[in-house]
Amino acid sequence: MRSLLLVGAALIAAPVLAQEARPTVNLKAPVKTFGRVSFDGRSLMIDGKRTPIWAAEFHPYRLPSPDLWRDVLQKLKASGFNTVTFYFDWGYHSPKQGELDFTGIRDMERAITMAGEEGLYVITRVGPYVNAELARGGFPGWLNNQRARARTDDPEYLKAADEWLAAIDGIVARHQINDGKGPVILHQIENELSQTSPAHRRYMDHLYAVTRSHGITVPIFHNDPGRNGNWAPDGSPVPGVVHGPVDMYAFDGYPGGTCTAQGKIARGNGAPDWGYYGIGGAKGGASASPDTPGFMAEIGGGWFDYWGSDGIYACNAGQTGPGYGRLFYGTNFVNGIGLQSIYMGYGGTSWGWLPAPVVFTSYDYGAAIAEDRSLREKALALKPIGGTLAALPEIAAMVPADKLTPSSDAIRLYHNRSPETDARLILAAHQPGHLTQDTSFTFAADLPDGHYQMPQIRLNGYDAKWIVAGANVAEQRLVYTTSQIQTARDGLLLLIGRSAEAGRTVLRYASKPAVKAPDGVAVSWDASRGDLTLDYTHGALSTVEISGGGRPALTLLLGDDAAGGACWDADGVLACGPALLRHARAKGGILALTGDTVAASPLRVWSKQTRITWNGAPVAMKPAAGGSLEAIAPIPGPAPIALPALNNWRMAEGTPEATPTFDDSAWQAIDHRADASQSQKPAGQPTLTMDPYGFHEGDVWYRAHFVGSADAGRLSLTYGAGGAGMVQVFLDGRLIGQQDLPAAMPRPITTGNITVPMPDAARVAGDHVLSVMVRNNGHNWDLTAMDEHKEGRGLIAASLEPLTGPAFAVPLNWRIQGRAGGEDFADRMRGTPNNGGQYGERMGWHLPAFDDHAWRATGTTLPQGAAGTNWYRTHVMLNVPRGQDATIGLAFGDTARPRSAAQYRVLIFVNGWNMGQFIAHVGPQRVFPIPEGILNHHGANTIALAVTSDGAPANAPENVRLVTMQNRRGGLEVAPIAAPASLAPTH
């Protein structure tokens, strides 16, 4: 029996496991130590302390402006995460075999260092294969010419992989926590390897051994594509699992349903029990390896979007929103999965030719941090999860406690306890089938401080309640609270809940304390127990001051989700009001706060310092409740940004390759060289695919001369173009055929066939020229480890045939041209994703210093040009106010629609950088963010558009404009990214 399971950002088949009894918790698993990092069967430990790993994934290569990496890392930290997970893309660093580049935008050492500076642990995932919706799954283009089977123990493949691993492992090794200062705590070898043959076991053995030889000393793991029990550590006593040379077992999962191509929610069941409470048994969750802790290397934080959808990122952000986070991530924690990494925390942009065929330019993912780097509501809901884990780290090592019975059959209660401290976590969730109900319930529980009957608790729909009990937090004894802990530090406790819902908090004292509470907070004292009970309704932030009773004074803050969302805990300081607090640094009696505002905002701070600055400017403060300070006047928000219109366009035709007189003598001649393509060509045909000629990304051109004859009846082409790719066919300068590959989900159509009837001119004696352009929208990934990435791109087979009779009646001697220089291209700073084989790219028309004065001036419009590719350029000055962080995007046409009737596609170049592809009739993306550093916010910019169409008036390009996607006062200083302004032209 098989079912579809969302895993590894792909739909694959996974076995449905037989129902079994709840696994027994292994309390006697030995501690395994790897320097400062250790673990047993219940949790990871750092320096001997049990540490929940609350991580989020971020890909630096999807944000090609390194100064902004710090912005994302600071936002992840502010959102409650204690760890960031980095994927590394081998192909991003290796334009040709034997060459690896870690400079500029590829400086991964800088990314790891930044994470450590921002107080985050780091999990490194180095491949060799990563998937990640990247072209070839992260393999370099030149690997497509290797006949060795990838992801096996073939020596040729291992030699190539070892070159990559030696370089990236060397970087990681310098930044491990075991050297006393680095942030790296865990290291992944391989990703989602579902093949488990002896050859793959030998491959995994090799990866482990070579990784250790490179100086990696932290625990090593592999990410299983679903909870299948593949590659559990050697020695695992569980029957049925596949063992491998790893130290920890990890798996991924994308439960809870997702959004359809039409932007509608396809909600699945409730949160799965992948561990202690589950039915997965031997191969499920942490139980696949009872001597190692539960570890989800990827847990869904959204979903990627496909060519041709209606745009599902907003839908995904809602589907995996605040309630989803509390429910699904909470269910994982109570099931013993104390290490979780959300995929994605920040998705970013698959700029240039980075994306695999399944995805378009935006990799927003519906993540907590949107592509424009703004914080979504779901990020604010993840912050209390991080706060609860920080206040009660033993949650990561709790085990199931006595069963609790709720008053409603619609509710399920998970009850966990710490074997060491007896602290409790009770998670209340709807039973599957009741996920959309609004349910009130109660229950009784024997807790560490006595037997208690809970008040009425409300659970509304797709959500969960985290109830902490029997814990020592903020120097207090917390008997229980039905609110969620967001911040707990000495003398200060912030609790939040859903707006207008009731909450109760019970604290234990030796004697009756003094309480100063506002209206709306009911206070009662039970002298027999020493319980102080506070009942309230979650709403705007309120302050309760408690003193005496044999404990230090406490400021208790109570609020709803919105109130908690406006409060930030940084560097031991709590501040409420602004849109973000990045840091709070005390020096010389002054507390320097840095952060962001999206509008004029209040500011309230709990700090020992009384002199406060905000982004360097003094803020006049006054005393407020609970020992806090409050700004006398709001701190300022951002000024509006005035964006200029895009006019003064200039235009040039960009398809000279189609003309009969074009000189292609310098192009490579197509021959019968060996290739490694999985795409079969007819016997006797030459090698047409682009990879063997050194062209791996972007567009590729073919030209063939032939003598006209009666046999020139039709041209038959087989081609590989990736998802939503296309082919154009010209005869003697005239477009005679065009075909788009249809967008299809979840796996797009990536190859096509086109038969073009030849015009009468082809049967007239004399020299004729066929010119064919193929747009390669990415090589396949290699998810099944079957060399899927080696499917052919460009032309695969071509024959000029008579209308009847045998093929190959007319001989064709082809030449090929792609990116200028092939693997030896000149613009190493922008790197492999940036350029393809369009004439304008080879001539440098996309670069800022190109002189376009001879081009035709078109003013404010983009008039239609001839069939093929036409180029449009304009120059624009920007003057974003200093001290503001904005994301400015390029918008095409009516952005309320996912696609238009006009059929054309655009390669977008900003200051020479390929920032993505717009396909008007496929969609859905119409707004393309351009990160600062590539876009000059304080000076001159060049925008170049390469527009490809059939030249029909109905397919003319739509209007293009600049839009402000997010604007905030604050942010970070961002330096321009160094890259050449011009290059020598190559025909």
Steps between C-alpha positions, in 0.01 A plus 500: 500500500638841400398862541621842398702677768623858479873480557817686417306764309377230259215254463631146519353166589564374851388182670211509740626339816296245688337607823697399806502571869646821634878457516667475837709800595864406541608672822824306514646586160871571537630853461707535186743789504649694209698770671265763642203335330347184639168319500309208641169350398304807610680819401804677372730648761747785468761524771302232683176703508185373334433732207194507276599582143251745356637572154400660172645448153662784305690475171755780460523430127137608466585850626797622294573798727714380792435800725133399498584153629546663838156659472340158450706344780404776742134452412522125553657559840237761588228252395608260773730262315824387659641331187525564127536225241708566188486306175802543272470473120801329340406632155488858629871478582630287213474635143738234370667187627794574727381853579324601823423859589413621851542874443249786499141380492632143540686566828339233713758550774358849541146360531600255774697768683206739488268238645733448794530873556123523517480230768375216284621143486552367146407172333695451177364298206768471234372239258656390273132489401255735670189516273356830636312564174833588338599419143661153514419494873819696564733300280732707278422515129819327398399191699234439234779387269621235743391151401547374853175448686462786748431432866671160487845365579616536138862622533463772236203653681667465840809679374287796389297504820813482713633820344185681605485345844864572577438868433165549671582268792820694554297818542252333732774336707648840587169608649392203709394552857769255601772754434354704784359786297322375189121461464483172300343223707379241243606404149303324225646270234269431208132584484190288447687200364219248459718240325644252751691250285847371595650756260318775682610363837861512377437853378372605843797328667730704279322827574521444874867404492608785275297750704675392818834521319421862417487585870126488566463396864136583576225237456428399140153420364307433180151631427256217424229598245211423733494291814611183323775382733767534230858568607453460874828473691680170494410301807139617521309209655179570312414235239416607148707816485786556255822563685768741390816679606337789683495609862135613512184411313308792346202519266283761334127551458252750361171408669177690537410543135607781272349737248384405153606660174183705522607646832249295699583320822514122472515431870609159616453326830611619836861507608656152475646326803849428374639361822385417853126518433509365148387189320812491285671255729833359402575730208319810617656821619756486774425133561699404189801572718408486869856579608491839321254786550209579272624724219307657213757650267210654307151572628270690268494874544321558170526352151659594171295627206486375142501649153142552391336519842280787616759600759483305825757666725245714680280190535794298632588771748146473637484122489824473699416807707482562876265215589687252281825582677361453848327175396753322278825609662349451845385150408853420390647616830265292712583203278865524597619687192715749683693607189292672233604712203228691318534491123498787414559778756589733215461375143636784292547513124612236251664768291650444158515135401501356854153340498413144412224457238231473770534856632509852365713788623337567835582254777294690756361165620235668713775512762502687830724762340362595161713533188513877548641433852189621682380303802173320452247448779613139524850616599352680797323177601825303483660738748300365802602145406862606522425683823337195656793278402749750638308519828461124527775327299412168659203491258747350253553199727155443646324166480132404508333533841160387631214513254266798540133493406341819364133580542448505123553211261614755240817565702814296542743572783868416489663490843880492531734527795867547563653195676752736659285794621144365466404816309205445266389599155137437412406553136132532416401436139187411311456138404519442124161572354440786743772734374266783409283487814488762772515291818497586868618233739655430836692217662647394831868419549734383770784750466826532694336753736174312552175394343334775293180548306572725204273790413309503174751516216403596149658348191379659179568303183844419364702576812648359820546617857832460680444464876812501716481373859727421793788713372744747651505806273590865553606417861142388567318173549252467216228257606342527156394751239249468219678783323819448302839614625664745261770646725626379835797660669582585858216708636314525168244272339305570180199276431278518192187339356231542237322834504187514721563150638525434872826408663606381845841499666569343840820579694617339826623706801599429857274779621252738347678744268404860427335534161443814295269407214301709252127476450413186309744278689327304779733401784433227758711340774480143626683500833472123541705441187687827474351558154457843349250474215456765233209486257490737203404548138774527241506840337719808505813462711428530871743502790470315831757572773555232766733532797566311823380151575852374543603553138665779299270765356331414172367712217238293324397621156177366348390558143357356183689386192518852358638636825759221509587560138603856586733384780858395434760334719858582397826491695318464831271798437125495435364782284146539371359717225721500190477264202834340588770516766835387361735565792514666842858588591590671828809717508599791722164516674311518170284225356530514122202338330500426130198390308230585251172685488239487225311795649538735795509262797491501878804371684498334841817348643586290804862581576735606779624787281289813493668671203370350177588553136312361203710450187748750644253775588424580868146417610337694784357244742275508805436239771216257432338200667697197604833677518498581130582817311270644237581741218338839552436527125476227236819403325477598133397279213631502143453779250314410181718404205448688175576263215562642153310380197690283260529698181774588255500142380722403209450195284705270273419180314694213650467198270766542232568125526185447293624702201666314211804728500585454868856377544494178704848386399631540856225282643573140596422240235259231610670161485463149635682556827415278793237621743331376815145606415212280606309621195535259211560627148441305176787287378745693289398843627772726639522617860272804511439548873660811643692366800776318309592833339540675836162674507300419813279801579262720306427530130690320225504561124543255211558585135514272194549581131339284235432507129135537410336196346168331457590274791494790749144429606497527875732552790462261793659598830523334838620740765549540873400831650411445865172615652326775298795511260458559128645465151496741204581394142604744227557444129702766322413753769128423515334335802338181373434316825475556874398276786467552875534208735181495705524556873386185679499406866648363712759395243502723192545378146869554427547372143299551187462418132413744225446439132519812285373493140766663284393797288519475124820707513684203651439302186654766279860430399761704677646544846259508791556537871312341785541675837358347816492652847422282802432652838626267770293565811716278715626144516299251702592427856617146587252423775481126435879466453443364149701767312184699426714813473660361183188533289602687185471875461505696176438294188496125550422391144440686175415391147396680185274252329296463187127497550508132407782251496809457720636759738839672469438568133659841541830505695534759774833603642422684820699751700425595859545806720392561856647713777805689379803295599296199613655376823773763459262796508649833607259629766609285790377757756136453407569135437325200352137609543535829317534459124375288214546505127291790372688725257448800727653310791801402291542862391460643852173682437387414852795673665490853643786646296368389161444801275140482376481850347479356150192301592153620404344728763145391592418733791263353757394197295637160410384464141476158340801395293567230248459133582775371724660697781493878530691697759386804696721708727444796727690681773346617825620695801378400845512702820369283783521696827808412699439283803215311333484139393282453194445228246428635155364273232438503128132446413355390164150585387196432716648349814157388621495229232729197492526505121397699195377428150819643352756225441856612562782442746759730653848452642543774759842659543568766764848650497614192311343247736245250368227538761254258351263410221149629441273291276185704444272222380622236749545689825437536780780739601463862388703687764872434532681632809850637439714492816693806602864455415401390150257792473668829590259677735701822494603552140497375143359168380469328164207274416520276194220274382542220246148440366433189292180450299367419155480870415120509472344835604281321757815370669665835561652551847287664767593805703786468749536700819684514830305421817580518869442157648597585859631815664626538855710741694811324627668209327869455438764664284520320167801530272472475119600159366820520297458370144627606158315780326611382155654197332657432163225405250489149355289412195 
